[in-house]
Structure formats: structure tokens, C-alpha cells
Amino acid sequence: MIVSIIYLVLIVVSVLLTVQSAHVLYLMLYTWDRSDAERKARAPDEFLPPQISFSVLLPARHEEDVIQNTIERVVRANYPAELLEVFVICSQDDDGTIKKAEEKIDELKRKGLRNVRVVVFDDQPINKPHGLNTALPHTANQVVTIFDAEDDIHPEIFSLVNTVMVQEKVRVVQAGVQLMNYESNWYSTLNVLEYFFWFKSRLHYHAHHGSIPLGGNTVFFARELLLRLGGWDDRNLTEDADMGLRISAMGERVRVVYDDRYVTKEETPPTLGHFIRQRTRWSQGFIQTLKKGTWKKMPTRKQRWLAFYVLVFPRGQALLGLYLPISLGMILILKVPVLIALCSYLPVLLLAAHFLVQAVGLYEFTGAHGLEASPKALMRMAIAWFPFQMILAYAALRAMRREMLGRHDWEKTQHVGAHRATTEEAESRVG
């Protein structure tokens, strides 16, 4: 009897993981598989003259090393300065970032640029969404956008969004974000490719079906829409995903643009500890958003199911993390009938398919950005594949534990500007 139950559990879990893995694989290949989706994802071939004014929010905490370069790139974008205003957002105790930002602002003023200011808040909680809510009343322009403190934005990003919003009459645009430093450490290649497939393919599927968890930056909102929504949920650890689903529940169309030429460039977390804390925060934020229940207000069953599927994903990762070592152990110690053994092997085949797709993605990513996918990078990616899945599962389990304990503090991710070195390397190759 006990053996039969074990066999049944093994079959059920194997089938569920196989179906889930197959669906993820489909989402990863969505824009490659459908020519209409790929065409919709592209940036316009030509840009319209500037019409829309933008308020740029730069939330920053302990970002002394990167904030000045980010401010410089934003104000030097190829867009009229009179149509841009920039707000660097800091908590009162962050003296280092405030000092660096004010130094850059003074330097820009000497050069005749007076469209940057620092917004400081001194209340709780100390996190990104609360900072965004603090700065929102100070904005005056038509469209509000967010960039992270380490972002390297493309000089044409405002022209791109201006064109899309004017031509297509949309009020929310999510543009591409791409991690760049794919050779920094053992997990960075897989982390980079996660972003590559998420922004280049998966988000377009979500936008097409009107159920989209937005990214945390390079997202553009009509200001009046944000005001009507009351800003961000400052208790949510993934305020971006929550905002996207709230907008979807309103029936608001979101235009996703991914063009390798115009992506915002970022870096992978510099250490494994920072990476785990970042993924824990994301997983816990999804758990919070699932419990909040905004997804239940979406008008169609398809939208509700898609939102539920995304938000419950951390629990799936936790299950996978528990299942993989158990399945490996069962291979070694448990003799099962051939059909059950074949069934339990199906998720392994799907994981192999995922790896092959990501390997091809590595070459496409590096080719698009003037980089080179070395055999060493591919080998490191293969070796890191299983440990990486276990790290994601551990982060998901850690998120579930934090949520049960009622811990909602914001675990900060350090930024060191590693993506800028990768970009400079690519530019030197082109040169």
C-alpha cells in the first residue's frame, strides 16, 4: 500500500512538473514562434518629434558608487531637457547617496541643467515603493517613469516611448531591461538569460492576454493613471508586479517593447548572498500579491488563471527544489516499474530542453550586444544549471518562511556597476 502511494505521488508530481516546464518553454519561445508577436515587440523604425514630457523617478539607497553616472545618462538623453525632470529619491539616513547626488546636481547646474532634484523622506517603510509614493506628488509632467539607481539607459529611450505612446494611444509602456555581466560569477550567465527571455518573450505573452506583472524599471505610466490608482502599494515587496496586475484588472492595455538596441542595461547581484536576498524578495512579493487578491478582479478567466499561475510560481520552485534531490535519491535506492521510471524521467527531459534553449539564447544575447559567447561560458552554465535551480528553490522556501513569520523588511541588493564594464568591452570590440 505504501509503495503504491509513493508510485502515485511520483507520477502526479512528474506529470505536473512536466506540464509546467513545457508551458514555461512555450513562453520562453513565444516571440520566436509567432511572427506577429515578434513584430509587435519591436521598436518603431522612426521616432516622432518630442511631444510628451517625462518625470523620471530614481529611487536610490546606499548607491554612492553608481548614482552619479545614472543621473548623467538620464539628463544627457537625446530628448529636450525642458521636457524632462528627474527626482533622486533617498531616505533621510542615506547621507552618502544624498551627498553624491547633490554633487552631481551642482555640477549640472554649472553647465546650465536645472532639471534634477533630490526628494528625501524620513518616515517608514524604507523601501522603493514608499520612496516612489513620496516623489509622485512632486512630479508635474505627463508621463512618470522609473529607473533603478544603477541603470544605463539608452539615449533614445524617451524618443522611443514618446513615439509609441503618441502613435498607439497607450498609457503604459514597458520597455526592455537586460542584465549584461554574464561572465561575472558562476550564476551570472543563467541570471542574464532569465532577463533575456522574460523581457524579450514572456512579457509579450502576458501583455497580449491582458495580465502582466510589470518590471521594476523602464516602465512608463501616464501620470493621471498613477494618481487614480493611488500610487504603489508600499507594503508590497514586488510593487511592480502588483501595479501591473492592478492596471490589468482595470482593463488598461500595456504595450511591451523589446528591442536589443534600446534596452536598459543592468547587472547581476555581485554575490550569492545578494542574489538569494533579491530572489527571496521577489518570491515573497509574489506571495503577498497572491494573498492580496487583485488578480481575482480581472474580467476573464484566462486573465485570472495567468495571473494566478505567475504568482504561485515561487511555490512551484520550492516544490521543484524538494523534488529534485528526492528524485535523485529514488533513482539510486528505489526500484520502480519501467513505466513509472519513464514517467518520472519526463521532467528531466524538459529540463534538458530548457538548457538547450538557454544555450542558444546565450549566443543570441551576446551577438545582439557585440559580445562573445565563449565555450568556457557555456561550460560554466552547464555546471551551474542544477545548483542554480536549487538556489532558486531555496530562495522560494526562504520567502515562504519570511511570509509566515510576518517579516516584510526590504532586503537591499548591492550594485557595483559591473554591467558598465561589460558594455565598455562590447563597445571596444565594435570600435
C-alpha positions as CSV (number, residue, x, y, z in Angstrom):
1,M,0.0,0.0,0.0
2,I,2.7,2.5,1.0
3,V,4.7,1.6,-2.2
4,S,1.6,2.2,-4.3
5,I,1.1,5.7,-2.7
6,I,4.8,6.5,-3.4
7,Y,4.3,5.5,-7.1
8,L,1.1,7.6,-7.4
9,V,2.8,10.6,-5.8
10,L,5.8,10.2,-8.1
11,I,3.6,10.0,-11.2
12,V,1.4,13.0,-10.2
13,V,4.4,15.2,-9.4
14,S,6.2,14.2,-12.5
15,V,3.3,15.0,-14.7
16,L,2.7,18.3,-13.1
17,L,6.3,19.4,-13.4
18,T,6.4,18.2,-17.0
19,V,3.3,20.3,-17.9
20,Q,4.6,23.3,-16.1
21,S,8.0,23.0,-17.6
22,A,6.5,22.6,-21.1
23,H,4.4,25.8,-20.6
24,V,7.4,27.8,-19.4
25,L,9.3,26.6,-22.5
26,Y,6.5,27.8,-24.7
27,L,6.5,31.2,-23.0
28,M,10.3,31.5,-23.5
29,L,9.9,30.9,-27.2
30,Y,6.7,32.9,-27.7
31,T,8.0,35.8,-29.8
32,W,10.2,33.4,-31.8
33,D,7.4,31.1,-32.5
34,R,4.9,33.8,-33.6
35,S,5.9,36.3,-36.2
36,D,3.1,38.7,-35.2
37,A,4.3,38.7,-31.6
38,E,7.8,39.4,-32.7
39,R,6.7,42.2,-35.0
40,K,4.6,43.8,-32.2
41,A,7.5,43.7,-29.8
42,R,9.9,45.7,-32.0
43,A,10.6,49.4,-31.5
44,P,9.4,51.8,-34.2
45,D,11.7,52.3,-37.2
46,E,11.4,56.0,-36.9
47,F,10.8,58.3,-34.0
48,L,8.3,61.2,-33.9
49,P,9.4,64.7,-32.7
50,P,9.2,65.1,-28.9
51,Q,5.7,65.8,-27.6
52,I,5.4,64.1,-24.3
53,S,7.0,65.4,-21.1
54,F,8.6,62.9,-18.6
55,S,9.1,62.8,-14.9
56,V,11.9,60.4,-14.1
57,L,12.0,58.7,-10.6
58,L,15.4,57.4,-9.4
59,P,14.9,55.5,-6.1
60,A,18.3,55.0,-4.5
61,R,19.6,53.6,-1.2
62,H,23.3,53.3,-0.5
63,E,24.1,53.8,-4.2
64,E,27.1,56.1,-3.8
65,D,29.1,54.1,-6.4
66,V,26.6,54.3,-9.3
67,I,24.1,57.2,-8.8
68,Q,26.2,60.0,-10.4
69,N,26.7,58.0,-13.7
70,T,22.9,57.2,-13.8
71,I,21.9,60.8,-13.3
72,E,24.3,61.8,-16.1
73,R,22.9,59.3,-18.5
74,V,19.4,60.3,-17.9
75,V,19.9,64.1,-18.3
76,R,22.1,63.6,-21.3
77,A,19.4,61.5,-23.1
78,N,18.6,62.6,-26.6
79,Y,15.5,64.4,-25.6
80,P,14.8,68.1,-24.9
81,A,15.8,69.0,-21.3
82,E,12.7,71.1,-20.9
83,L,10.6,68.0,-21.3
84,L,12.5,66.1,-18.6
85,E,12.5,66.4,-14.8
86,V,14.5,64.0,-12.7
87,F,13.9,63.1,-9.0
88,V,16.6,61.2,-7.0
89,I,14.7,59.6,-4.1
90,C,16.5,58.8,-0.8
91,S,15.7,58.2,2.8
92,Q,16.9,60.7,5.3
93,D,19.6,58.4,6.8
94,D,21.3,57.8,3.4
95,D,23.8,60.6,3.7
96,G,26.3,59.1,1.2
97,T,23.8,58.8,-1.7
98,I,22.3,62.2,-1.0
99,K,25.8,63.8,-1.0
100,K,26.8,62.2,-4.3
101,A,23.5,63.1,-5.9
102,E,23.8,66.7,-4.8
103,E,27.3,66.9,-6.0
104,K,26.2,65.8,-9.5
105,I,23.2,68.3,-9.4
106,D,25.6,71.2,-8.5
107,E,27.9,70.1,-11.4
108,L,24.9,70.0,-13.8
109,K,23.7,73.4,-12.7
110,R,27.1,74.9,-13.5
111,K,26.5,73.5,-17.0
112,G,23.0,75.1,-17.3
113,L,21.0,72.0,-16.5
114,R,18.5,72.6,-13.6
115,N,16.0,69.7,-14.1
116,V,17.3,67.4,-11.3
117,R,16.5,67.5,-7.6
118,V,16.7,65.2,-4.6
119,V,13.5,64.1,-2.7
120,V,14.1,63.0,0.8
121,F,11.7,61.1,3.0
122,D,12.0,60.5,6.8
123,D,9.2,58.0,7.5
124,Q,8.6,54.3,7.3
125,P,8.8,52.0,5.5
126,I,12.2,52.5,4.0
127,N,11.7,50.8,0.6
128,K,11.4,51.5,-3.1
129,P,7.6,51.8,-3.4
130,H,7.3,54.2,-0.4
131,G,10.0,56.4,-2.0
132,L,8.1,56.4,-5.3
133,N,4.9,57.5,-3.5
134,T,6.8,60.2,-1.7
135,A,8.1,61.6,-5.0
136,L,4.9,61.3,-7.1
137,P,3.2,64.4,-5.7
138,H,6.3,66.4,-6.8
139,T,6.0,65.4,-10.4
140,A,4.4,67.7,-12.9
141,N,4.9,66.1,-16.3
142,Q,2.6,63.9,-18.4
143,V,4.4,60.6,-18.0
144,V,6.1,59.1,-15.0
145,T,8.9,56.6,-15.4
146,I,11.2,54.7,-13.1
147,F,14.8,53.8,-13.4
148,D,16.9,52.0,-10.9
149,A,20.0,53.7,-9.5
150,E,22.4,51.6,-11.4
151,D,20.6,51.7,-14.8
152,D,22.4,52.5,-18.0
153,I,19.5,53.8,-20.2
154,H,19.7,54.2,-23.9
155,P,19.9,57.9,-25.1
156,E,16.8,57.3,-27.4
157,I,14.6,55.7,-24.8
158,F,12.4,58.8,-24.3
159,S,12.0,59.3,-28.1
160,L,11.0,55.6,-28.4
161,V,8.4,55.8,-25.7
162,N,7.1,59.2,-26.9
163,T,6.6,57.7,-30.4
164,V,4.8,54.5,-29.1
165,M,2.5,56.5,-26.8
166,V,1.6,59.1,-29.4
167,Q,1.1,56.6,-32.3
168,E,-0.6,53.8,-30.4
169,K,-2.6,55.9,-27.8
170,V,-1.4,53.7,-24.9
171,R,-0.9,55.0,-21.4
172,V,1.5,52.3,-20.1
173,V,4.7,51.2,-21.8
174,Q,7.1,48.5,-20.5
175,A,10.5,48.7,-22.3
176,G,13.3,46.2,-22.2
177,V,15.7,45.6,-19.3
178,Q,18.8,43.5,-19.7
179,L,21.4,42.3,-17.3
180,M,24.8,42.4,-19.0
181,N,27.6,41.0,-17.0
182,Y,27.2,37.4,-18.0
183,E,30.7,36.3,-17.0
184,S,31.0,37.9,-13.6
185,N,30.4,34.7,-11.5
186,W,29.1,31.2,-11.7
187,Y,25.4,32.1,-11.7
188,S,25.5,35.3,-13.7
189,T,25.0,33.7,-17.2
190,L,21.8,32.0,-16.1
191,N,20.6,35.1,-14.4
192,V,21.3,37.2,-17.5
193,L,19.3,34.7,-19.7
194,E,16.4,34.8,-17.3
195,Y,16.0,38.5,-18.0
196,F,16.6,37.9,-21.7
197,F,13.7,35.5,-22.1
198,W,11.5,37.3,-19.7
199,F,11.6,40.7,-21.4
200,K,12.1,39.5,-25.0
201,S,9.4,36.9,-25.0
202,R,7.4,36.1,-21.8
203,L,6.1,39.6,-21.0
204,H,4.7,39.9,-24.6
205,Y,2.6,36.9,-23.9
206,H,1.3,38.4,-20.7
207,A,0.6,41.7,-22.4
208,H,-1.2,40.0,-25.2
209,H,-3.6,38.4,-22.8
210,G,-4.0,41.5,-20.6
211,S,-2.5,40.0,-17.4
212,I,1.0,41.4,-16.9
213,P,3.3,41.7,-13.9
214,L,5.3,44.7,-14.9
215,G,9.1,45.1,-14.4
216,G,10.5,47.3,-11.8
217,N,12.0,49.9,-14.1
218,T,12.0,51.3,-17.6
219,V,8.2,51.3,-17.3
220,F,6.3,54.4,-18.2
221,F,2.9,55.4,-16.8
222,A,0.5,58.3,-17.7
223,R,0.7,60.4,-14.5
224,E,-3.1,60.7,-14.2
225,L,-3.4,56.9,-14.2
226,L,-1.0,56.6,-11.3
227,L,-2.8,59.2,-9.4
228,R,-6.1,57.5,-10.0
229,L,-4.6,54.2,-8.7
230,G,-3.3,56.0,-5.6
231,G,0.4,55.2,-6.4
232,W,2.2,52.0,-5.4
233,D,1.5,49.6,-2.5
234,D,4.4,50.4,-0.2
235,R,3.9,47.2,1.8
236,N,4.5,45.0,-1.2
237,L,7.9,43.7,-1.9
238,T,7.2,43.4,-5.7
239,E,5.3,46.7,-6.1
240,D,5.9,46.4,-9.9
241,A,4.1,43.1,-10.4
242,D,1.3,44.3,-8.1
243,M,0.9,47.5,-10.1
244,G,0.9,45.6,-13.4
245,L,-1.9,43.4,-12.2
246,R,-3.9,46.3,-10.8
247,I,-3.6,48.0,-14.2
248,S,-4.6,44.8,-15.9
249,A,-7.7,44.5,-13.7
250,M,-8.7,48.0,-14.9
251,G,-8.6,46.7,-18.5
252,E,-5.7,49.1,-19.3
253,R,-3.6,48.0,-22.3
254,V,0.1,47.7,-21.7
255,R,2.5,48.0,-24.6
256,V,5.7,45.9,-24.2
257,V,8.7,47.0,-26.4
258,Y,11.8,44.9,-26.6
259,D,14.5,45.9,-29.0
260,D,18.1,44.8,-28.2
261,R,19.3,48.2,-29.3
262,Y,17.3,50.2,-26.7
263,V,17.4,48.1,-23.6
264,T,18.2,49.5,-20.2
265,K,21.4,47.7,-19.0
266,E,21.8,46.4,-15.5
267,E,24.0,44.0,-13.6
268,T,23.5,40.7,-11.8
269,P,23.8,40.8,-8.0
270,P,27.5,40.7,-7.1
271,T,27.4,37.9,-4.5
272,L,25.4,34.8,-4.0
273,G,24.1,36.2,-0.7
274,H,22.7,39.3,-2.5
275,F,21.3,37.2,-5.3
276,I,19.4,35.0,-2.7
277,R,18.1,38.0,-0.9
278,Q,16.9,39.6,-4.2
279,R,15.1,36.4,-5.2
280,T,13.6,35.9,-1.8
281,R,12.2,39.4,-2.0
282,W,10.7,38.8,-5.4
283,S,9.2,35.4,-4.3
284,Q,7.8,36.9,-1.2
285,G,6.3,39.8,-3.1
286,F,4.5,37.4,-5.4
287,I,3.2,35.5,-2.4
288,Q,1.9,38.9,-1.0
289,T,0.3,39.8,-4.2
290,L,-1.4,36.4,-4.5
291,K,-2.8,36.8,-1.0
292,K,-3.9,40.4,-1.8
293,G,-6.3,39.0,-4.4
294,T,-6.2,41.8,-7.0
295,W,-5.9,39.1,-9.7
296,K,-9.4,37.9,-8.8
297,K,-10.8,41.2,-10.1
298,M,-9.6,40.6,-13.7
299,P,-12.5,40.4,-16.1
300,T,-11.8,37.0,-17.8
301,R,-11.0,33.5,-16.5
302,K,-7.9,33.4,-18.8
303,Q,-6.5,36.6,-17.2
304,R,-7.2,35.4,-13.7
305,W,-5.6,32.0,-14.4
306,L,-2.5,33.6,-16.0
307,A,-2.0,35.9,-13.0
308,F,-2.5,33.1,-10.5
309,Y,0.0,31.0,-12.4
310,V,2.7,33.7,-12.2
311,L,2.0,34.5,-8.6
312,V,2.0,30.9,-7.4
313,F,5.3,30.2,-9.3
314,P,7.5,30.6,-6.1
315,R,5.7,27.7,-4.5
316,G,6.4,25.7,-7.7
317,Q,10.0,26.5,-7.4
318,A,10.0,25.4,-3.8
319,L,8.3,22.1,-4.8
320,L,10.9,21.6,-7.5
321,G,13.7,22.1,-5.0
322,L,12.3,19.5,-2.7
323,Y,11.5,17.1,-5.6
324,L,14.9,17.1,-7.4
325,P,17.0,15.7,-4.6
326,I,14.3,13.2,-3.6
327,S,14.0,12.0,-7.2
328,L,17.8,11.6,-7.5
329,G,17.7,9.6,-4.3
330,M,14.9,7.4,-5.6
331,I,16.9,6.7,-8.7
332,L,19.7,5.3,-6.6
333,I,17.7,3.4,-3.9
334,L,14.2,2.6,-5.3
335,K,13.4,0.1,-8.0
336,V,10.2,1.0,-9.8
337,P,8.3,-0.4,-12.8
338,V,9.6,0.7,-16.2
339,L,6.5,2.9,-17.0
340,I,6.8,4.7,-13.7
341,A,10.5,5.2,-14.2
342,L,9.9,6.6,-17.7
343,C,7.2,8.9,-16.3
344,S,9.5,10.2,-13.6
345,Y,12.1,10.9,-16.2
346,L,9.9,13.3,-18.2
347,P,10.7,16.4,-16.1
348,V,14.4,15.7,-16.7
349,L,13.9,15.7,-20.4
350,L,12.1,19.1,-20.2
351,L,15.0,20.5,-18.1
352,A,17.4,19.4,-20.8
353,A,15.2,21.2,-23.4
354,H,15.3,24.3,-21.2
355,F,19.1,24.1,-21.0
356,L,19.4,23.8,-24.8
357,V,17.1,26.8,-25.4
358,Q,19.1,28.8,-23.0
359,A,22.3,27.8,-24.6
360,V,21.0,29.1,-27.9
361,G,19.8,32.2,-26.1
362,L,23.3,32.9,-24.8
363,Y,24.6,33.1,-28.4
364,E,21.7,35.3,-29.5
365,F,22.1,37.6,-26.4
366,T,25.9,38.0,-26.9
367,G,25.5,38.5,-30.7
368,A,22.9,41.2,-30.2
369,H,25.2,43.2,-27.8
370,G,28.5,42.8,-29.5
371,L,29.8,40.3,-27.0
372,E,31.2,36.8,-27.5
373,A,29.8,33.5,-26.1
374,S,32.9,31.5,-25.2
375,P,32.9,27.7,-24.8
376,K,34.0,28.4,-21.2
377,A,30.8,30.4,-20.6
378,L,28.7,27.6,-22.0
379,M,30.6,25.0,-19.9
380,R,30.2,27.1,-16.7
381,M,26.5,27.5,-17.5
382,A,26.1,23.7,-17.8
383,I,27.9,23.1,-14.5
384,A,25.8,25.8,-12.7
385,W,22.5,24.6,-14.1
386,F,21.5,22.2,-11.2
387,P,22.9,24.4,-8.4
388,F,21.1,27.4,-9.8
389,Q,17.8,25.6,-9.7
390,M,18.4,24.7,-6.1
391,I,19.3,28.2,-5.2
392,L,16.0,29.5,-6.7
393,A,14.2,26.8,-4.8
394,Y,16.0,27.8,-1.5
395,A,15.1,31.5,-2.1
396,A,11.4,30.5,-2.6
397,L,11.4,28.4,0.6
398,R,13.0,31.3,2.4
399,A,10.4,33.7,1.1
400,M,7.6,31.4,2.3
401,R,9.2,31.2,5.8
402,R,9.6,35.0,5.9
403,E,5.9,35.5,5.0
404,M,4.8,33.0,7.7
405,L,6.9,34.9,10.2
406,G,5.4,38.3,9.1
407,R,8.8,39.7,8.0
408,H,8.4,42.3,5.3
409,D,11.5,44.3,5.6
410,W,13.3,45.2,2.3
411,E,16.5,43.3,1.8
412,K,18.7,45.6,-0.2
413,T,20.6,44.4,-3.3
414,Q,24.1,45.9,-3.7
415,H,25.1,47.4,-7.0
416,V,28.7,47.8,-8.1
417,G,28.4,48.8,-11.8
418,A,29.7,45.5,-13.2
419,H,27.4,45.9,-16.3
420,R,29.2,49.0,-17.3
421,A,32.5,47.1,-17.7
422,T,30.7,44.6,-20.0
423,T,29.2,47.4,-22.0
424,E,32.6,49.1,-22.4
425,E,34.1,45.8,-23.5
426,A,31.4,45.4,-26.2
427,E,31.9,49.0,-27.4
428,S,35.7,48.5,-27.6
429,R,35.1,45.4,-29.8
430,V,32.9,47.4,-32.1
431,G,35.4,50.2,-32.2
